[in-house]
């Protein structure tokens, strides 16, 4: 874990402890700013039966759960004026993908 920066404060450890206890959280929390890791915390097991602990490299199968995070990110960009809800994905993909029929 890296030192706190005035521009990017580290999450409140006590609040995170309370949330972990309340929700029986198991997983990884990281905060990266650019290429610098500002905070990381690992809780629980990757495999409970074998008691294999999670690490920052643990891969989680979240499947459709990612849709919520994608929607949140897109709406944040809309809020900031970077995108609009009418923006087509085709218009922002790299040139080699622009021939795709993805919308």
C-alpha atoms as a printed R data frame, in Angstrom:
    type eleno elety resid chain resno       x       y       z
1   ATOM     1    CA   UNK     A     1   0.000   0.000   0.000
2   ATOM     2    CA   UNK     A     2   1.310   3.428  -0.933
3   ATOM     3    CA   UNK     A     3   1.221   6.617   1.090
4   ATOM     4    CA   UNK     A     4  -1.835   8.844   0.993
5   ATOM     5    CA   UNK     A     5  -1.849  11.773  -1.426
6   ATOM     6    CA   UNK     A     6  -3.754  15.015  -0.877
7   ATOM     7    CA   UNK     A     7  -5.351  14.687  -4.329
8   ATOM     8    CA   UNK     A     8  -6.278  11.018  -3.863
9   ATOM     9    CA   UNK     A     9  -6.991  10.089  -0.230
10  ATOM    10    CA   UNK     A    10  -6.821   6.468   0.875
11  ATOM    11    CA   UNK     A    11 -10.214   4.899   1.674
12  ATOM    12    CA   UNK     A    12 -11.328   5.098   5.309
13  ATOM    13    CA   UNK     A    13 -10.025   1.889   6.908
14  ATOM    14    CA   UNK     A    14 -12.599   1.879   9.728
15  ATOM    15    CA   UNK     A    15 -15.499   2.270   7.292
16  ATOM    16    CA   UNK     A    16 -14.076  -0.501   5.113
17  ATOM    17    CA   UNK     A    17 -13.689  -2.767   8.189
18  ATOM    18    CA   UNK     A    18 -17.346  -2.167   9.084
19  ATOM    19    CA   UNK     A    19 -18.526  -2.897   5.535
20  ATOM    20    CA   UNK     A    20 -16.465  -6.120   5.413
21  ATOM    21    CA   UNK     A    21 -18.001  -7.312   8.699
22  ATOM    22    CA   UNK     A    22 -21.553  -6.288   7.821
23  ATOM    23    CA   UNK     A    23 -21.627  -7.875   4.356
24  ATOM    24    CA   UNK     A    24 -19.172 -10.746   4.955
25  ATOM    25    CA   UNK     A    25 -17.190  -9.311   2.051
26  ATOM    26    CA   UNK     A    26 -14.742 -11.590   0.319
27  ATOM    27    CA   UNK     A    27 -12.671 -10.174  -2.511
28  ATOM    28    CA   UNK     A    28 -10.131  -7.526  -3.404
29  ATOM    29    CA   UNK     A    29 -10.326  -3.744  -3.160
30  ATOM    30    CA   UNK     A    30  -7.709  -1.746  -5.035
31  ATOM    31    CA   UNK     A    31  -7.398   1.919  -5.904
32  ATOM    32    CA   UNK     A    32  -5.006   2.715  -8.741
33  ATOM    33    CA   UNK     A    33  -4.212   6.221  -9.926
34  ATOM    34    CA   UNK     A    34  -2.458   6.020 -13.258
35  ATOM    35    CA   UNK     A    35   0.206   3.355 -12.860
36  ATOM    36    CA   UNK     A    36   0.460   3.775  -9.090
37  ATOM    37    CA   UNK     A    37  -1.331   1.538  -6.601
38  ATOM    38    CA   UNK     A    38  -2.686   3.828  -3.863
39  ATOM    39    CA   UNK     A    39  -4.549   1.230  -1.808
40  ATOM    40    CA   UNK     A    40  -5.121  -2.502  -1.723
41  ATOM    41    CA   UNK     A    41  -6.930  -4.829   0.601
42  ATOM    42    CA   UNK     A    42  -7.657  -8.525   0.267
43  ATOM    43    CA   UNK     A    43 -10.310 -10.431   2.219
44  ATOM    44    CA   UNK     A    44 -11.550 -14.013   2.277
45  ATOM    45    CA   UNK     A    45 -10.847 -17.089   0.227
46  ATOM    46    CA   UNK     A    46 -10.564 -17.830  -3.472
47  ATOM    47    CA   UNK     A    47 -11.572 -21.406  -2.568
48  ATOM    48    CA   UNK     A    48 -13.323 -21.664   0.787
49  ATOM    49    CA   UNK     A    49 -13.293 -25.465   1.071
50  ATOM    50    CA   UNK     A    50  -9.524 -25.604   0.569
51  ATOM    51    CA   UNK     A    51  -8.979 -22.286   2.422
52  ATOM    52    CA   UNK     A    52  -6.975 -20.821  -0.467
53  ATOM    53    CA   UNK     A    53  -6.743 -17.105   0.344
54  ATOM    54    CA   UNK     A    54  -7.565 -14.379  -2.151
55  ATOM    55    CA   UNK     A    55  -4.654 -12.321  -3.453
56  ATOM    56    CA   UNK     A    56  -4.530  -9.217  -5.614
57  ATOM    57    CA   UNK     A    57  -4.021 -11.631  -8.530
58  ATOM    58    CA   UNK     A    58  -7.141 -13.724  -7.805
59  ATOM    59    CA   UNK     A    59  -9.466 -13.896 -10.814
60  ATOM    60    CA   UNK     A    60 -13.160 -13.625 -10.046
61  ATOM    61    CA   UNK     A    61 -15.936 -14.926 -12.291
62  ATOM    62    CA   UNK     A    62 -18.361 -12.004 -12.248
63  ATOM    63    CA   UNK     A    63 -20.142 -12.695 -15.549
64  ATOM    64    CA   UNK     A    64 -23.174 -10.422 -15.895
65  ATOM    65    CA   UNK     A    65 -22.231  -8.596 -12.715
66  ATOM    66    CA   UNK     A    66 -19.912  -6.469 -14.848
67  ATOM    67    CA   UNK     A    67 -22.912  -4.882 -16.570
68  ATOM    68    CA   UNK     A    68 -23.658  -2.788 -13.495
69  ATOM    69    CA   UNK     A    69 -20.096  -1.453 -13.362
70  ATOM    70    CA   UNK     A    70 -20.148  -0.729 -17.095
71  ATOM    71    CA   UNK     A    71 -23.436   1.172 -16.749
72  ATOM    72    CA   UNK     A    72 -22.031   3.145 -13.822
73  ATOM    73    CA   UNK     A    73 -18.901   4.073 -15.801
74  ATOM    74    CA   UNK     A    74 -20.898   5.092 -18.872
75  ATOM    75    CA   UNK     A    75 -23.300   7.222 -16.845
76  ATOM    76    CA   UNK     A    76 -20.373   8.898 -15.108
77  ATOM    77    CA   UNK     A    77 -18.956   9.792 -18.546
78  ATOM    78    CA   UNK     A    78 -22.377  11.114 -19.578
79  ATOM    79    CA   UNK     A    79 -22.517  13.190 -16.389
80  ATOM    80    CA   UNK     A    80 -19.058  14.618 -17.170
81  ATOM    81    CA   UNK     A    81 -20.096  15.453 -20.744
82  ATOM    82    CA   UNK     A    82 -17.608  13.040 -22.325
83  ATOM    83    CA   UNK     A    83 -20.380  10.888 -23.837
84  ATOM    84    CA   UNK     A    84 -24.099  11.192 -24.387
85  ATOM    85    CA   UNK     A    85 -26.647   8.407 -24.155
86  ATOM    86    CA   UNK     A    86 -26.920   8.648 -27.943
87  ATOM    87    CA   UNK     A    87 -23.193   8.018 -28.497
88  ATOM    88    CA   UNK     A    88 -22.635   4.881 -30.574
89  ATOM    89    CA   UNK     A    89 -19.868   2.511 -29.551
90  ATOM    90    CA   UNK     A    90 -18.814   2.229 -33.186
91  ATOM    91    CA   UNK     A    91 -17.768   5.886 -33.128
92  ATOM    92    CA   UNK     A    92 -15.326   5.445 -30.243
93  ATOM    93    CA   UNK     A    93 -13.720   2.097 -31.088
94  ATOM    94    CA   UNK     A    94 -10.225   1.938 -32.520
95  ATOM    95    CA   UNK     A    95 -10.070   2.282 -36.319
96  ATOM    96    CA   UNK     A    96  -9.451  -1.443 -36.901
97  ATOM    97    CA   UNK     A    97 -12.764  -2.255 -35.208
98  ATOM    98    CA   UNK     A    98 -14.808   0.416 -36.929
99  ATOM    99    CA   UNK     A    99 -15.756  -1.911 -39.749
100 ATOM   100    CA   UNK     A   100 -17.667  -4.025 -37.238
101 ATOM   101    CA   UNK     A   101 -21.450  -3.917 -37.030
102 ATOM   102    CA   UNK     A   102 -21.303  -3.350 -33.255
103 ATOM   103    CA   UNK     A   103 -23.500  -0.507 -32.022
